[in-house]
Amino acid sequence: MINPTKITSFQLKREKIQAKMAEPRKQILVSTLCKRLSLDPKDFSGDIEKCDVKSLCTNILKSSPNGSSLLSNDEGMKWIEFAENFPVDSAACIGAINGLNDELLLKSVLLGNGLRLSEADVIVYSVIHPCMVNISKSDRQKFPNVLRWMDFVQNKEDFGDILEKILIEKLRFQPPASKNVHLVEVNSSGKDAAKDTKSDVNLKKDTPKGANTVDASEANKGSKKDSTQKKAKSDKATVEQKKPEAEAAPKDEVPVSLLNIQVGLIRKAWKHPSADSLLVEEIEVGESKVRQVVSGLAKFCSPDDLVNRRVALITNVKPGKLRDIVSEGLVLCASSEDHSVVEPLLPPEGAVVGERVSFSGHEGKPEDVLNPKKKQLDKITPHLYTDENGIATYKGIPFMTSGGPCTSSIKKGSIK
């Protein structure tokens, strides 16, 4: 029979070990949270050993008027509980991070649907940081939403020397090999083949009648060897030609930040008087007057479906007439693979009308007006698509608003 006293003794010993292992985590938490709230971490150094994570956070947050509001927020307390229960053991951490990854699927920050960091973000970031640093790169890539969130936090919050930045690789577009490179390779090979043929003919012509046939054979072998070496050089030259083009291609890419994509609200919609495939909308984007926009949605939406609907509108396209009606913007729509289903992207309800849609890591000032001759829009739209969850993205980076990402019911669809 097992002695219950021994079990209790073992449990107490285990809890002491875990508490000791958690001390570095609590030290980091005190430093980052105090820096966030402009408090002196020395005032809480005595609490590190005797308090658990929850009590420690509570004591620090109570000491600042900016942090105390989190304690009365149920969602905020949920994340403090998450930090309290986050495993010390690295293997057990993976399950907790996986749950966090699911939570961040449609969010940029932990509280609300906006882009404003809270003390909850700092607390959870501080707790999971050591685990994310120590797991392998391949395991880390399994949590794309956590990585996106951590990248946002570490670039918005100044942790000083407390926590090292995690290097997060962004998806990079690899352009296909240029067709004219292939032609160079073919032509080069063709010229070498022609030279080889001439070489063989000349060899036969110049060989004396009484010459040893073995010598002729050796000469042929030598000729073929030269041919092989030439071809190898030609292939190498072709590879060298390919390399600069592949490296130069990203320079030709047009940054998505040139687009001024704003959250719009359709106030009115009606059929175009002289085109069955077109609709005309009046869209509010936070300006003194509404914008009139012509879009090719008549086959897919009725005017009534669009009234009071939020849309993502490119507002810096050059105004122009479509069948005698002026259009002052472009409504971005998701489309199924066979283009049988098309619908405007949907910004969330919490998004502010007129706010600019952003892309993490692609900050920049938009063009006043896009230049049609440069085909800037044509170069960007191939990289716009909805992912497997229907989230609108640019190269996998969400169309983000203060209320969350723009979405569509069309998954893995193109966006134009």
NUMARLO-351572 format. One line per 2 residues: their letters; for each residue x, y, z of C-alpha. Coordinates in Angstrom, 3 decimals, decimal comma. Layout:
<recs>
a> X/Y/Z ~ ... .
</recs>
This chain:
<recs>
mi> 0,000/0,000/0,000 ~ 1,337/3,465/-0,976 .
np> 1,918/5,824/1,911 ~ -0,146/9,030/1,325 .
tk> 2,412/10,988/3,323 ~ 5,086/10,084/0,771 .
it> 2,818/11,217/-2,090 ~ 2,202/14,562/-0,380 .
sf> 5,920/14,963/0,247 ~ 6,692/14,177/-3,415 .
ql> 4,092/16,668/-4,633 ~ 5,449/19,413/-2,389 .
kr> 8,966/18,737/-3,603 ~ 7,774/18,836/-7,238 .
ek> 5,926/22,121/-6,690 ~ 9,056/23,663/-5,158 .
iq> 11,130/22,603/-8,163 ~ 8,561/24,043/-10,587 .
ak> 8,409/27,276/-8,595 ~ 12,185/27,543/-8,742 .
ma> 12,123/26,953/-12,524 ~ 9,461/29,667/-12,911 .
ep> 11,556/32,363/-11,195 ~ 13,436/33,496/-14,351 .
rk> 10,074/33,797/-16,115 ~ 8,711/35,952/-13,298 .
qi> 11,857/38,090/-13,339 ~ 11,327/38,771/-17,054 .
lv> 7,657/39,488/-16,443 ~ 8,430/42,052/-13,741 .
st> 10,975/43,793/-15,983 ~ 8,786/43,987/-19,105 .
lc> 5,544/44,931/-17,361 ~ 7,253/47,594/-15,229 .
kr> 8,911/49,039/-18,337 ~ 5,517/49,139/-20,055 .
ls> 3,907/50,944/-17,084 ~ 6,938/53,156/-16,236 .
ld> 7,378/51,531/-12,794 ~ 10,559/50,595/-10,936 .
pk> 11,036/46,798/-11,078 ~ 13,016/46,925/-7,806 .
df> 9,764/47,667/-5,986 ~ 8,539/44,167/-6,875 .
sg> 11,764/42,161/-6,591 ~ 10,654/40,776/-3,232 .
di> 7,450/39,388/-4,773 ~ 9,243/37,202/-7,336 .
ek> 9,979/34,367/-4,927 ~ 6,853/34,462/-2,791 .
cd> 4,146/35,265/-5,396 ~ 2,775/33,247/-8,292 .
vk> 2,487/34,792/-11,758 ~ -1,122/35,877/-11,282 .
sl> -0,448/37,605/-7,942 ~ 2,676/39,199/-9,350 .
ct> 0,780/40,650/-12,324 ~ -2,012/41,849/-10,049 .
ni> 0,395/43,674/-7,742 ~ 2,143/45,421/-10,624 .
lk> -1,072/46,361/-12,463 ~ -2,618/47,768/-9,267 .
ss> 0,372/50,071/-8,878 ~ -0,386/51,919/-12,122 .
pn> -3,555/53,749/-13,179 ~ -2,819/52,644/-16,746 .
gs> -2,702/48,969/-15,805 ~ -5,436/48,610/-13,178 .
sl> -8,212/48,610/-15,807 ~ -7,023/45,194/-17,035 .
ls> -7,960/43,655/-13,682 ~ -11,639/44,516/-14,215 .
nd> -11,611/43,099/-17,747 ~ -12,727/39,447/-17,930 .
eg> -10,827/38,898/-21,175 ~ -7,732/40,460/-19,626 .
mk> -7,946/38,178/-16,598 ~ -8,257/35,198/-18,947 .
wi> -4,827/36,019/-20,384 ~ -3,315/36,492/-16,927 .
ef> -4,639/33,006/-16,108 ~ -3,060/31,755/-19,345 .
ae> 0,295/33,159/-18,203 ~ -0,160/31,633/-14,745 .
nf> -0,854/28,163/-16,158 ~ 1,679/28,252/-18,985 .
pv> 3,856/25,133/-18,538 ~ 7,456/25,361/-17,425 .
ds> 8,370/22,166/-19,266 ~ 9,339/22,941/-22,885 .
aa> 7,561/19,878/-24,316 ~ 4,286/20,800/-22,605 .
ci> 4,594/24,394/-23,875 ~ 3,790/23,310/-27,440 .
ga> 0,174/22,463/-26,604 ~ -0,413/25,829/-24,931 .
in> 1,167/27,707/-27,864 ~ -1,011/25,750/-30,268 .
gl> -4,102/26,973/-28,378 ~ -2,800/30,548/-28,559 .
nd> -2,228/30,126/-32,295 ~ -5,928/29,227/-32,727 .
el> -6,985/32,250/-30,652 ~ -4,958/34,605/-32,845 .
ll> -6,396/33,341/-36,135 ~ -8,610/36,393/-36,615 .
ks> -6,879/38,800/-34,226 ~ -3,879/41,084/-34,288 .
vl> -3,784/41,636/-30,514 ~ -5,157/39,748/-27,515 .
lg> -7,735/42,302/-26,350 ~ -10,363/43,711/-28,697 .
ng> -10,229/43,568/-32,465 ~ -7,934/46,493/-33,108 .
lr> -4,195/47,052/-33,417 ~ -3,564/48,576/-29,970 .
ls> -1,341/46,595/-27,643 ~ -2,411/46,087/-24,035 .
ea> -0,694/44,837/-20,881 ~ -2,188/41,410/-21,703 .
dv> -0,019/41,246/-24,845 ~ 3,095/42,143/-22,840 .
iv> 2,344/39,549/-20,147 ~ 1,711/36,668/-22,557 .
ys> 4,609/37,647/-24,821 ~ 6,988/37,696/-21,851 .
vi> 5,844/34,264/-20,681 ~ 6,008/32,423/-24,019 .
hp> 9,144/34,164/-25,334 ~ 11,705/31,755/-23,754 .
cm> 9,820/28,762/-25,130 ~ 9,577/30,197/-28,666 .
vn> 13,294/31,019/-28,637 ~ 14,275/27,493/-27,633 .
is> 12,060/25,395/-29,909 ~ 13,349/24,392/-33,330 .
ks> 12,748/26,532/-36,386 ~ 10,550/23,844/-37,965 .
dr> 8,363/23,629/-34,834 ~ 8,160/27,416/-34,682 .
qk> 6,795/27,566/-38,240 ~ 3,800/25,481/-37,133 .
fp> 2,409/28,540/-35,335 ~ 2,121/31,248/-38,024 .
nv> -0,472/33,304/-36,124 ~ 1,669/33,382/-32,975 .
lr> 4,723/34,404/-35,024 ~ 2,760/37,177/-36,741 .
wm> 1,550/38,440/-33,352 ~ 4,995/38,217/-31,746 .
df> 6,522/40,101/-34,663 ~ 3,914/42,842/-34,213 .
vq> 4,494/43,032/-30,427 ~ 8,295/43,134/-30,599 .
nk> 8,212/45,882/-33,227 ~ 5,652/48,001/-31,358 .
ed> 6,820/47,548/-27,752 ~ 10,284/48,616/-26,609 .
fg> 11,657/45,821/-24,411 ~ 15,178/47,223/-24,451 .
di> 17,740/44,560/-23,518 ~ 15,253/42,479/-21,531 .
le> 14,197/40,205/-24,390 ~ 16,020/39,490/-27,617 .
ki> 14,076/39,932/-30,830 ~ 12,984/36,738/-32,521 .
li> 14,076/36,653/-36,144 ~ 10,943/35,884/-38,128 .
ek> 11,296/35,039/-41,789 ~ 8,748/36,718/-44,004 .
lr> 7,427/34,956/-47,077 ~ 9,406/36,030/-50,137 .
fq> 8,083/35,955/-53,654 ~ 10,178/33,842/-56,030 .
pp> 9,487/34,893/-59,624 ~ 9,448/32,197/-62,308 .
as> 12,492/31,946/-64,592 ~ 12,312/34,362/-67,490 .
kn> 11,473/32,732/-70,821 ~ 14,175/34,602/-72,727 .
vh> 16,796/32,988/-70,477 ~ 15,659/29,608/-71,760 .
lv> 16,052/30,810/-75,339 ~ 19,613/31,899/-74,651 .
ev> 20,391/28,399/-73,398 ~ 18,865/26,713/-76,457 .
ns> 20,646/29,019/-78,910 ~ 23,953/28,583/-77,130 .
sg> 23,641/24,783/-77,249 ~ 22,669/24,960/-80,935 .
kd> 25,787/26,985/-81,805 ~ 28,009/24,520/-79,963 .
aa> 26,414/21,598/-81,820 ~ 27,028/23,325/-85,145 .
kd> 30,657/23,940/-84,233 ~ 31,088/20,306/-83,227 .
tk> 29,691/19,132/-86,581 ~ 32,081/21,404/-88,512 .
sd> 34,957/20,134/-86,413 ~ 34,176/16,507/-87,274 .
vn> 33,899/17,290/-90,997 ~ 37,185/19,178/-91,061 .
lk> 38,871/16,384/-89,173 ~ 37,845/13,820/-91,785 .
kd> 38,832/16,111/-94,660 ~ 42,324/16,849/-93,282 .
tp> 43,195/13,266/-92,304 ~ 45,745/11,707/-94,759 .
kg> 44,678/8,554/-96,549 ~ 47,377/6,449/-94,923 .
an> 46,743/7,728/-91,399 ~ 46,098/5,204/-88,651 .
tv> 42,363/4,754/-87,996 ~ 43,102/4,510/-84,255 .
da> 44,539/8,055/-84,348 ~ 41,390/9,242/-86,111 .
se> 39,294/7,602/-83,426 ~ 41,328/9,282/-80,692 .
an> 40,949/12,594/-82,474 ~ 37,170/12,117/-82,530 .
kg> 37,202/11,385/-78,817 ~ 39,212/14,529/-78,226 .
sk> 36,744/16,502/-80,310 ~ 33,805/15,126/-78,338 .
kd> 35,591/15,913/-75,085 ~ 36,078/19,508/-76,230 .
st> 32,420/19,604/-77,156 ~ 31,425/18,383/-73,695 .
qk> 33,636/20,978/-72,037 ~ 32,185/23,719/-74,238 .
ka> 28,656/22,643/-73,375 ~ 29,538/22,609/-69,658 .
ks> 30,901/26,144/-70,003 ~ 27,785/27,139/-71,919 .
dk> 25,526/25,689/-69,194 ~ 27,562/27,448/-66,538 .
at> 27,268/30,721/-68,439 ~ 23,522/30,188/-68,692 .
ve> 23,290/29,641/-64,919 ~ 25,332/32,790/-64,369 .
qk> 22,905/34,663/-66,626 ~ 19,930/33,313/-64,674 .
kp> 21,284/34,335/-61,288 ~ 21,346/38,112/-61,816 .
ea> 17,814/38,058/-63,248 ~ 16,452/36,087/-60,280 .
ea> 18,139/38,487/-57,850 ~ 17,087/41,604/-59,766 .
ap> 13,415/40,577/-59,959 ~ 12,454/41,660/-56,403 .
kd> 13,716/45,181/-57,207 ~ 11,088/45,398/-59,922 .
ev> 8,276/44,449/-57,558 ~ 5,806/47,169/-56,658 .
pv> 5,236/47,512/-52,883 ~ 1,660/47,019/-51,705 .
sl> 2,047/50,167/-49,584 ~ 1,590/52,217/-52,788 .
ln> -2,105/51,274/-52,705 ~ -4,421/53,388/-50,577 .
iq> -6,972/50,749/-49,549 ~ -9,625/52,226/-47,271 .
vg> -12,630/50,861/-45,446 ~ -15,700/52,081/-47,270 .
li> -19,436/51,957/-46,536 ~ -21,842/51,695/-49,480 .
rk> -24,688/54,175/-49,005 ~ -26,454/53,693/-52,346 .
aw> -26,269/51,228/-55,232 ~ -28,094/50,995/-58,548 .
kh> -27,776/49,408/-61,966 ~ -25,709/51,189/-64,570 .
ps> -28,129/52,798/-67,063 ~ -26,255/51,577/-70,142 .
ad> -24,390/48,397/-69,086 ~ -26,062/45,238/-67,783 .
sl> -22,879/43,952/-66,133 ~ -22,145/47,121/-64,150 .
lv> -23,410/48,612/-60,901 ~ -22,916/52,148/-59,611 .
ee> -22,322/52,748/-55,898 ~ -21,980/55,780/-53,656 .
ie> -19,366/54,889/-51,043 ~ -18,478/56,760/-47,878 .
vg> -14,767/56,753/-46,955 ~ -14,665/59,440/-44,268 .
es> -14,319/62,357/-46,717 ~ -16,536/65,417/-47,029 .
kv> -18,459/63,754/-49,863 ~ -19,195/60,217/-50,951 .
rq> -17,293/58,645/-53,852 ~ -19,062/57,358/-56,924 .
vv> -17,701/53,988/-58,043 ~ -18,604/51,774/-60,995 .
sg> -17,994/48,036/-60,504 ~ -18,663/44,882/-62,512 .
la> -20,797/43,212/-59,860 ~ -24,224/43,167/-61,515 .
kf> -24,021/39,434/-62,329 ~ -23,069/38,536/-58,775 .
cs> -24,830/40,984/-56,421 ~ -28,070/42,934/-56,400 .
pd> -27,957/46,627/-55,492 ~ -29,986/45,907/-52,345 .
dl> -27,354/43,395/-51,169 ~ -24,694/46,082/-51,242 .
vn> -26,430/48,943/-49,432 ~ -24,935/49,525/-45,938 .
rr> -22,236/46,956/-46,628 ~ -18,596/47,583/-45,777 .
va> -16,059/47,178/-48,577 ~ -12,305/47,525/-49,142 .
li> -11,881/50,343/-51,641 ~ -8,735/51,434/-53,490 .
tn> -9,117/55,199/-53,446 ~ -5,967/56,312/-55,274 .
vk> -6,739/54,869/-58,702 ~ -7,016/57,485/-61,431 .
pg> -10,677/58,527/-61,829 ~ -12,168/57,625/-65,178 .
kl> -15,427/57,044/-67,013 ~ -17,023/53,644/-67,478 .
rd> -19,823/53,895/-70,035 ~ -20,146/57,656/-69,436 .
iv> -20,322/57,328/-65,634 ~ -17,366/58,641/-63,589 .
se> -15,736/56,094/-61,255 ~ -13,551/57,279/-58,359 .
gl> -12,306/54,023/-56,876 ~ -11,998/50,271/-57,156 .
vl> -13,938/47,832/-54,952 ~ -11,686/44,856/-54,164 .
ca> -13,449/41,525/-54,683 ~ -12,605/37,875/-54,089 .
ss> -13,249/35,450/-56,919 ~ -13,507/31,659/-57,053 .
ed> -11,112/29,746/-59,305 ~ -13,622/29,495/-62,174 .
hs> -14,882/33,076/-61,527 ~ -18,426/31,772/-61,064 .
vv> -18,615/33,399/-57,619 ~ -17,445/36,960/-56,961 .
ep> -18,019/39,071/-53,859 ~ -16,545/42,250/-52,346 .
ll> -14,081/41,778/-49,496 ~ -15,700/42,370/-46,121 .
pp> -13,948/44,510/-43,476 ~ -15,118/43,648/-39,912 .
eg> -17,852/45,602/-38,146 ~ -15,317/47,097/-35,750 .
av> -13,358/48,729/-38,586 ~ -13,618/52,511/-38,825 .
vg> -15,019/53,847/-42,089 ~ -12,236/55,659/-43,906 .
er> -9,328/53,994/-42,122 ~ -6,498/52,628/-44,226 .
vs> -6,000/48,877/-44,518 ~ -2,489/47,923/-43,411 .
fs> -0,084/45,040/-44,057 ~ 2,352/44,067/-41,313 .
gh> 5,943/44,720/-42,398 ~ 4,854/46,780/-45,421 .
eg> 4,449/50,254/-43,984 ~ 4,827/53,148/-46,376 .
kp> 3,115/56,157/-47,876 ~ 0,664/55,448/-50,708 .
ed> 0,890/57,148/-54,071 ~ -1,364/60,188/-54,415 .
vl> -2,659/58,718/-57,680 ~ -1,495/55,446/-59,225 .
np> 0,108/55,840/-62,631 ~ -1,748/53,633/-65,150 .
kk> 1,271/53,647/-67,485 ~ 3,458/51,981/-64,830 .
kq> 0,834/49,231/-64,332 ~ 1,457/49,332/-60,590 .
ld> -1,879/47,741/-59,741 ~ -1,376/44,966/-62,299 .
ki> 1,926/44,054/-60,624 ~ 0,413/43,903/-57,121 .
tp> -2,881/42,057/-57,691 ~ -1,271/38,671/-58,576 .
hl> -0,100/38,549/-54,944 ~ -3,569/39,242/-53,485 .
yt> -5,595/36,194/-52,448 ~ -7,755/34,728/-49,696 .
de> -6,220/31,947/-47,617 ~ -7,749/28,636/-46,504 .
ng> -9,725/30,494/-43,807 ~ -11,080/33,164/-46,150 .
ia> -8,798/35,895/-44,808 ~ -7,781/38,439/-47,453 .
ty> -3,987/38,564/-47,756 ~ -1,052/40,025/-49,651 .
kg> 1,519/37,224/-49,961 ~ -0,065/35,627/-46,888 .
ip> -0,114/38,855/-44,828 ~ -3,679/39,783/-43,761 .
fm> -5,528/42,909/-44,919 ~ -5,654/44,373/-41,394 .
ts> -7,955/47,029/-39,916 ~ -8,507/48,259/-36,374 .
gg> -11,386/45,791/-36,157 ~ -9,439/42,795/-37,476 .
pc> -8,715/41,365/-40,931 ~ -10,843/41,706/-44,060 .
ts> -12,439/38,407/-45,022 ~ -14,489/36,609/-47,658 .
si> -16,639/33,493/-47,816 ~ -14,504/32,488/-50,833 .
kk> -11,483/30,521/-49,637 ~ -8,255/30,337/-51,633 .
gs> -9,636/32,796/-54,159 ~ -7,952/35,527/-56,172 .
ik> -8,521/39,194/-55,301 ~ -8,952/41,980/-57,841 .
</recs>
